[in-house]
Amino acid sequence: MTSRNLMIDDQGLLNNFAIEPQMYVDTNVSTGFTKYAEKVNGRFAMIGFVSLLATEILTGHTLIGLLKDILG
């Protein structure tokens, strides 16, 4: 073994992966209703609502009326 924690086998080949990294377990849960996820969802909802209002103001139609004209 060398001083840099690298292993050299009996054939003289260097094995960089001989020392495994230290494993750890993250105990914090990062799924579900977290504060960050709720902030992001709220911001996207606000952007969507403002976009809907802007579309109705610019076209003069409601969302249902606009979809009816497009698909109709």
Secondary structure as the mmCIF struct_conf table of DSSP 4:
data_model
#
loop_
_struct_conf.conf_type_id
_struct_conf.id
_struct_conf.beg_label_comp_id
_struct_conf.beg_label_asym_id
_struct_conf.beg_label_seq_id
_struct_conf.end_label_comp_id
_struct_conf.end_label_asym_id
_struct_conf.end_label_seq_id
TURN_TY1_P TURN_TY1_P1 SER A 3 ARG A 4
BEND BEND1 ASN A 5 ASN A 5
STRN STRN1 MET A 7 ILE A 8
TURN_TY1_P TURN_TY1_P2 ASP A 10 GLN A 11
BEND BEND2 GLY A 12 GLY A 12
STRN STRN2 LEU A 14 ASN A 15
TURN_TY1_P TURN_TY1_P3 ASN A 16 PHE A 17
BEND BEND3 ALA A 18 ILE A 19
HELX_LH_PP_P HELX_LH_PP_P1 GLU A 20 MET A 23
BEND BEND4 ASN A 28 ASN A 28
BEND BEND5 THR A 31 PHE A 33
HELX_RH_AL_P HELX_RH_AL_P1 LYS A 35 THR A 59
BEND BEND6 GLY A 60 HIS A 61
HELX_RH_AL_P HELX_RH_AL_P2 LEU A 63 LEU A 71
#
